[in-house]
Amino acid sequence: MDISGKLLCLVSSRVERREDSYVVEIPESEIEEGDIEEGEVYSVGIVSKEEETTNVSGGGSQLQPPVEEGEIRYVEIEDLGKQGDGIARVERGYVIIVPDAEVGDRVKVEVDEVKENFAVGEVLEEDAFD
């Protein structure tokens, strides 16, 4: 399956009925990261559960992050977060936060911390694509 490079977030969520419509909830963390804004209109794609899921506490399924702690990645910084950290996107639009990086930087990073919706990486080498 091809996923657009314009993908802003990918979450697992239940479809719930609310009056005469159905709602798919977006976690607050996605709004806080700044890629999605309340009140804006977005295209939504629905993907069935894939083999790439894992059981999380509470009985739900969640896509595994596409990176692991200690992994080395070559990324390009596409945006800046609210704290001024560099933001790179990898598979499925998953975010790697890179402190001390600027938009346009092409860096080699080591993934230090992995969370459900984002990871944090440390710059090992600047201008890593040259």
Helices and strands as residue ranges (DSSP letters): E 15-18, E 21-24, H 28-32, E 53-55, E 61-63, E 72-76, E 79-80, E 86-89, G 91-93, E 95-98, E 106-114, E 118-125
